[in-house]
Amino acid sequence: MREQPIGEAVENDERAEVIACQGGDMHAAIDTLPEDIRHLRRQLTLAERVMSRGMTRGWRPSYDRD
């Protein structure tokens, strides 16, 4: 079984994968980031609306990095 890389190696693998998905175009890879952020914020909003307060014991999601 192969060990998963940790830390910086994982980040480098993710970067390479995102760039590869855009055919090696780094500008296109960067352009997808705002779209991804909007999508994830919508998903977080939907999840927040369907979760009961008791289920999360008062936890509320944060839409910005702390």
Backbone atoms as SQL, in Angstrom:
CREATE TABLE atoms (id INTEGER PRIMARY KEY, chain TEXT, resi INTEGER, resn TEXT, atom TEXT, x REAL, y REAL, z REAL);
INSERT INTO atoms VALUES
  (1, 'A', 1, 'MET', 'N', 0.844, -1.172, 0.000),
  (2, 'A', 1, 'MET', 'CA', 0.000, 0.000, 0.000),
  (3, 'A', 1, 'MET', 'C', 0.895, 1.242, 0.000),
  (4, 'A', 2, 'ARG', 'N', 0.551, 2.212, -0.845),
  (5, 'A', 2, 'ARG', 'CA', 1.331, 3.440, -0.964),
  (6, 'A', 2, 'ARG', 'C', 0.866, 4.458, 0.065),
  (7, 'A', 3, 'GLU', 'N', 1.822, 5.077, 0.730),
  (8, 'A', 3, 'GLU', 'CA', 1.472, 6.104, 1.712),
  (9, 'A', 3, 'GLU', 'C', 1.077, 7.385, 1.004),
  (10, 'A', 4, 'GLN', 'N', 0.110, 8.082, 1.566),
  (11, 'A', 4, 'GLN', 'CA', -0.320, 9.364, 1.026),
  (12, 'A', 4, 'GLN', 'C', 0.682, 10.439, 1.434),
  (13, 'A', 5, 'PRO', 'N', 1.058, 11.316, 0.503),
  (14, 'A', 5, 'PRO', 'CA', 1.932, 12.420, 0.883),
  (15, 'A', 5, 'PRO', 'C', 1.192, 13.380, 1.805),
  (16, 'A', 6, 'ILE', 'N', 1.945, 14.066, 2.647),
  (17, 'A', 6, 'ILE', 'CA', 1.314, 15.007, 3.572),
  (18, 'A', 6, 'ILE', 'C', 1.889, 16.403, 3.376),
  (19, 'A', 7, 'GLY', 'N', 1.171, 17.365, 3.904),
  (20, 'A', 7, 'GLY', 'CA', 1.660, 18.740, 3.904),
  (21, 'A', 7, 'GLY', 'C', 1.829, 19.320, 2.525),
  (22, 'A', 8, 'GLU', 'N', 3.000, 19.837, 2.263),
  (23, 'A', 8, 'GLU', 'CA', 3.275, 20.547, 1.023),
  (24, 'A', 8, 'GLU', 'C', 3.145, 19.643, -0.197),
  (25, 'A', 9, 'ALA', 'N', 3.494, 18.372, -0.054),
  (26, 'A', 9, 'ALA', 'CA', 3.399, 17.447, -1.184),
  (27, 'A', 9, 'ALA', 'C', 1.962, 17.305, -1.657),
  (28, 'A', 10, 'VAL', 'N', 1.010, 17.278, -0.730),
  (29, 'A', 10, 'VAL', 'CA', -0.404, 17.187, -1.096),
  (30, 'A', 10, 'VAL', 'C', -0.822, 18.443, -1.840),
  (31, 'A', 11, 'GLU', 'N', -0.427, 19.605, -1.350),
  (32, 'A', 11, 'GLU', 'CA', -0.778, 20.869, -2.001),
  (33, 'A', 11, 'GLU', 'C', -0.207, 20.921, -3.411),
  (34, 'A', 12, 'ASN', 'N', 1.026, 20.469, -3.595),
  (35, 'A', 12, 'ASN', 'CA', 1.634, 20.473, -4.921),
  (36, 'A', 12, 'ASN', 'C', 0.898, 19.527, -5.856),
  (37, 'A', 13, 'ASP', 'N', 0.482, 18.342, -5.365),
  (38, 'A', 13, 'ASP', 'CA', -0.280, 17.396, -6.168),
  (39, 'A', 13, 'ASP', 'C', -1.616, 17.999, -6.578),
  (40, 'A', 14, 'GLU', 'N', -2.273, 18.690, -5.652),
  (41, 'A', 14, 'GLU', 'CA', -3.560, 19.311, -5.957),
  (42, 'A', 14, 'GLU', 'C', -3.397, 20.403, -7.005),
  (43, 'A', 15, 'ARG', 'N', -2.389, 21.205, -6.855),
  (44, 'A', 15, 'ARG', 'CA', -2.136, 22.268, -7.844),
  (45, 'A', 15, 'ARG', 'C', -1.912, 21.665, -9.226),
  (46, 'A', 16, 'ALA', 'N', -1.068, 20.655, -9.290),
  (47, 'A', 16, 'ALA', 'CA', -0.769, 20.013, -10.573),
  (48, 'A', 16, 'ALA', 'C', -2.027, 19.411, -11.185),
  (49, 'A', 17, 'GLU', 'N', -2.883, 18.837, -10.362),
  (50, 'A', 17, 'GLU', 'CA', -4.118, 18.233, -10.855),
  (51, 'A', 17, 'GLU', 'C', -5.071, 19.294, -11.420),
  (52, 'A', 18, 'VAL', 'N', -5.200, 20.415, -10.715),
  (53, 'A', 18, 'VAL', 'CA', -6.079, 21.498, -11.187),
  (54, 'A', 18, 'VAL', 'C', -5.566, 22.053, -12.509),
  (55, 'A', 19, 'ILE', 'N', -4.277, 22.266, -12.605),
  (56, 'A', 19, 'ILE', 'CA', -3.691, 22.797, -13.842),
  (57, 'A', 19, 'ILE', 'C', -3.855, 21.792, -14.980),
  (58, 'A', 20, 'ALA', 'N', -3.668, 20.518, -14.693),
  (59, 'A', 20, 'ALA', 'CA', -3.830, 19.480, -15.717),
  (60, 'A', 20, 'ALA', 'C', -5.265, 19.418, -16.229),
  (61, 'A', 21, 'CYS', 'N', -6.231, 19.625, -15.350),
  (62, 'A', 21, 'CYS', 'CA', -7.645, 19.614, -15.757),
  (63, 'A', 21, 'CYS', 'C', -7.964, 20.739, -16.732),
  (64, 'A', 22, 'GLN', 'N', -7.166, 21.787, -16.703),
  (65, 'A', 22, 'GLN', 'CA', -7.367, 22.931, -17.595),
  (66, 'A', 22, 'GLN', 'C', -6.406, 22.885, -18.783),
  (67, 'A', 23, 'GLY', 'N', -5.871, 21.707, -19.061),
  (68, 'A', 23, 'GLY', 'CA', -4.983, 21.541, -20.210),
  (69, 'A', 23, 'GLY', 'C', -3.659, 22.248, -20.056),
  (70, 'A', 24, 'GLY', 'N', -3.221, 22.445, -18.812),
  (71, 'A', 24, 'GLY', 'CA', -1.943, 23.091, -18.561),
  (72, 'A', 24, 'GLY', 'C', -2.012, 24.610, -18.535),
  (73, 'A', 25, 'ASP', 'N', -3.189, 25.177, -18.727),
  (74, 'A', 25, 'ASP', 'CA', -3.354, 26.634, -18.745),
  (75, 'A', 25, 'ASP', 'C', -3.550, 27.138, -17.315),
  (76, 'A', 26, 'MET', 'N', -2.517, 27.777, -16.776),
  (77, 'A', 26, 'MET', 'CA', -2.579, 28.238, -15.387),
  (78, 'A', 26, 'MET', 'C', -3.605, 29.346, -15.203),
  (79, 'A', 27, 'HIS', 'N', -3.780, 30.204, -16.191),
  (80, 'A', 27, 'HIS', 'CA', -4.765, 31.283, -16.092),
  (81, 'A', 27, 'HIS', 'C', -6.180, 30.711, -16.033),
  (82, 'A', 28, 'ALA', 'N', -6.449, 29.695, -16.837),
  (83, 'A', 28, 'ALA', 'CA', -7.764, 29.052, -16.802),
  (84, 'A', 28, 'ALA', 'C', -7.999, 28.377, -15.461),
  (85, 'A', 29, 'ALA', 'N', -6.945, 27.789, -14.906),
  (86, 'A', 29, 'ALA', 'CA', -7.066, 27.144, -13.597),
  (87, 'A', 29, 'ALA', 'C', -7.416, 28.179, -12.528),
  (88, 'A', 30, 'ILE', 'N', -6.793, 29.337, -12.578),
  (89, 'A', 30, 'ILE', 'CA', -7.076, 30.400, -11.614),
  (90, 'A', 30, 'ILE', 'C', -8.484, 30.950, -11.823),
  (91, 'A', 31, 'ASP', 'N', -8.915, 31.043, -13.081),
  (92, 'A', 31, 'ASP', 'CA', -10.252, 31.560, -13.377),
  (93, 'A', 31, 'ASP', 'C', -11.355, 30.678, -12.807),
  (94, 'A', 32, 'THR', 'N', -11.082, 29.396, -12.607),
  (95, 'A', 32, 'THR', 'CA', -12.110, 28.498, -12.059),
  (96, 'A', 32, 'THR', 'C', -12.311, 28.699, -10.558),
  (97, 'A', 33, 'LEU', 'N', -11.361, 29.308, -9.879),
  (98, 'A', 33, 'LEU', 'CA', -11.448, 29.444, -8.422),
  (99, 'A', 33, 'LEU', 'C', -12.662, 30.237, -7.946),
  (100, 'A', 34, 'PRO', 'N', -12.955, 31.420, -8.515),
  (101, 'A', 34, 'PRO', 'CA', -14.158, 32.138, -8.060),
  (102, 'A', 34, 'PRO', 'C', -15.442, 31.335, -8.291),
  (103, 'A', 35, 'GLU', 'N', -15.503, 30.603, -9.403),
  (104, 'A', 35, 'GLU', 'CA', -16.672, 29.766, -9.668),
  (105, 'A', 35, 'GLU', 'C', -16.802, 28.688, -8.604),
  (106, 'A', 36, 'ASP', 'N', -15.692, 28.066, -8.241),
  (107, 'A', 36, 'ASP', 'CA', -15.706, 27.034, -7.206),
  (108, 'A', 36, 'ASP', 'C', -16.133, 27.617, -5.859),
  (109, 'A', 37, 'ILE', 'N', -15.639, 28.800, -5.548),
  (110, 'A', 37, 'ILE', 'CA', -15.992, 29.450, -4.282),
  (111, 'A', 37, 'ILE', 'C', -17.485, 29.730, -4.228),
  (112, 'A', 38, 'ARG', 'N', -18.041, 30.274, -5.317),
  (113, 'A', 38, 'ARG', 'CA', -19.486, 30.543, -5.359),
  (114, 'A', 38, 'ARG', 'C', -20.291, 29.274, -5.190),
  (115, 'A', 39, 'HIS', 'N', -19.870, 28.210, -5.868),
  (116, 'A', 39, 'HIS', 'CA', -20.578, 26.929, -5.758),
  (117, 'A', 39, 'HIS', 'C', -20.549, 26.406, -4.314),
  (118, 'A', 40, 'LEU', 'N', -19.389, 26.435, -3.696),
  (119, 'A', 40, 'LEU', 'CA', -19.267, 25.926, -2.335),
  (120, 'A', 40, 'LEU', 'C', -20.049, 26.777, -1.336),
  (121, 'A', 41, 'ARG', 'N', -20.085, 28.083, -1.541),
  (122, 'A', 41, 'ARG', 'CA', -20.887, 28.948, -0.660),
  (123, 'A', 41, 'ARG', 'C', -22.370, 28.626, -0.790),
  (124, 'A', 42, 'ARG', 'N', -22.836, 28.367, -2.030),
  (125, 'A', 42, 'ARG', 'CA', -24.238, 27.979, -2.221),
  (126, 'A', 42, 'ARG', 'C', -24.533, 26.662, -1.515),
  (127, 'A', 43, 'GLN', 'N', -23.610, 25.708, -1.638),
  (128, 'A', 43, 'GLN', 'CA', -23.802, 24.418, -0.981),
  (129, 'A', 43, 'GLN', 'C', -23.840, 24.577, 0.540),
  (130, 'A', 44, 'LEU', 'N', -22.981, 25.425, 1.078),
  (131, 'A', 44, 'LEU', 'CA', -22.955, 25.676, 2.508),
  (132, 'A', 44, 'LEU', 'C', -24.251, 26.337, 2.965),
  (133, 'A', 45, 'THR', 'N', -24.763, 27.263, 2.171),
  (134, 'A', 45, 'THR', 'CA', -26.033, 27.921, 2.493),
  (135, 'A', 45, 'THR', 'C', -27.170, 26.908, 2.518),
  (136, 'A', 46, 'LEU', 'N', -27.214, 26.039, 1.525),
  (137, 'A', 46, 'LEU', 'CA', -28.258, 25.009, 1.497),
  (138, 'A', 46, 'LEU', 'C', -28.161, 24.074, 2.697),
  (139, 'A', 47, 'ALA', 'N', -26.942, 23.655, 3.022),
  (140, 'A', 47, 'ALA', 'CA', -26.753, 22.759, 4.166),
  (141, 'A', 47, 'ALA', 'C', -27.179, 23.437, 5.458),
  (142, 'A', 48, 'GLU', 'N', -26.847, 24.711, 5.598),
  (143, 'A', 48, 'GLU', 'CA', -27.214, 25.459, 6.799),
  (144, 'A', 48, 'GLU', 'C', -28.738, 25.537, 6.941),
  (145, 'A', 49, 'ARG', 'N', -29.435, 25.711, 5.831),
  (146, 'A', 49, 'ARG', 'CA', -30.890, 25.851, 5.876),
  (147, 'A', 49, 'ARG', 'C', -31.605, 24.549, 6.244),
  (148, 'A', 50, 'VAL', 'N', -31.037, 23.418, 5.883),
  (149, 'A', 50, 'VAL', 'CA', -31.728, 22.153, 6.155),
  (150, 'A', 50, 'VAL', 'C', -31.315, 21.520, 7.479),
  (151, 'A', 51, 'MET', 'N', -30.223, 21.989, 8.081),
  (152, 'A', 51, 'MET', 'CA', -29.784, 21.435, 9.368),
  (153, 'A', 51, 'MET', 'C', -30.552, 22.094, 10.502),
  (154, 'A', 52, 'SER', 'N', -30.942, 21.273, 11.463),
  (155, 'A', 52, 'SER', 'CA', -31.595, 21.852, 12.630),
  (156, 'A', 52, 'SER', 'C', -30.538, 22.356, 13.605),
  (157, 'A', 53, 'ARG', 'N', -30.905, 23.336, 14.426),
  (158, 'A', 53, 'ARG', 'CA', -29.972, 23.875, 15.418),
  (159, 'A', 53, 'ARG', 'C', -29.564, 22.794, 16.419),
  (160, 'A', 54, 'GLY', 'N', -30.489, 21.903, 16.747),
  (161, 'A', 54, 'GLY', 'CA', -30.157, 20.843, 17.694),
  (162, 'A', 54, 'GLY', 'C', -29.150, 19.859, 17.139),
  (163, 'A', 55, 'MET', 'N', -29.214, 19.633, 15.843),
  (164, 'A', 55, 'MET', 'CA', -28.295, 18.688, 15.203),
  (165, 'A', 55, 'MET', 'C', -26.855, 19.173, 15.304),
  (166, 'A', 56, 'THR', 'N', -26.660, 20.474, 15.217),
  (167, 'A', 56, 'THR', 'CA', -25.306, 21.029, 15.230),
  (168, 'A', 56, 'THR', 'C', -24.934, 21.632, 16.575),
  (169, 'A', 57, 'ARG', 'N', -25.835, 21.526, 17.532),
  (170, 'A', 57, 'ARG', 'CA', -25.613, 22.060, 18.878),
  (171, 'A', 57, 'ARG', 'C', -25.202, 23.530, 18.857),
  (172, 'A', 58, 'GLY', 'N', -25.870, 24.297, 18.009),
  (173, 'A', 58, 'GLY', 'CA', -25.629, 25.732, 17.961),
  (174, 'A', 58, 'GLY', 'C', -24.535, 26.181, 17.022),
  (175, 'A', 59, 'TRP', 'N', -23.826, 25.231, 16.415),
  (176, 'A', 59, 'TRP', 'CA', -22.750, 25.593, 15.488),
  (177, 'A', 59, 'TRP', 'C', -23.336, 26.244, 14.247),
  (178, 'A', 60, 'ARG', 'N', -22.703, 27.294, 13.793),
  (179, 'A', 60, 'ARG', 'CA', -23.093, 27.963, 12.555),
  (180, 'A', 60, 'ARG', 'C', -21.873, 27.982, 11.641),
  (181, 'A', 61, 'PRO', 'N', -22.059, 27.714, 10.350),
  (182, 'A', 61, 'PRO', 'CA', -20.910, 27.735, 9.443),
  (183, 'A', 61, 'PRO', 'C', -20.372, 29.145, 9.259),
  (184, 'A', 62, 'SER', 'N', -19.104, 29.223, 8.968),
  (185, 'A', 62, 'SER', 'CA', -18.463, 30.504, 8.677),
  (186, 'A', 62, 'SER', 'C', -18.219, 30.569, 7.173),
  (187, 'A', 63, 'TYR', 'N', -18.590, 31.656, 6.554),
  (188, 'A', 63, 'TYR', 'CA', -18.434, 31.784, 5.111),
  (189, 'A', 63, 'TYR', 'C', -17.086, 32.382, 4.718),
  (190, 'A', 64, 'ASP', 'N', -16.342, 32.848, 5.687),
  (191, 'A', 64, 'ASP', 'CA', -15.022, 33.411, 5.426),
  (192, 'A', 64, 'ASP', 'C', -13.990, 32.688, 6.268),
  (193, 'A', 65, 'ARG', 'N', -12.763, 32.722, 5.797),
  (194, 'A', 65, 'ARG', 'CA', -11.673, 32.112, 6.565),
  (195, 'A', 65, 'ARG', 'C', -11.442, 32.905, 7.832),
  (196, 'A', 66, 'ASP', 'N', -11.135, 32.216, 8.891),
  (197, 'A', 66, 'ASP', 'CA', -10.853, 32.894, 10.154),
  (198, 'A', 66, 'ASP', 'C', -9.397, 33.260, 10.245);
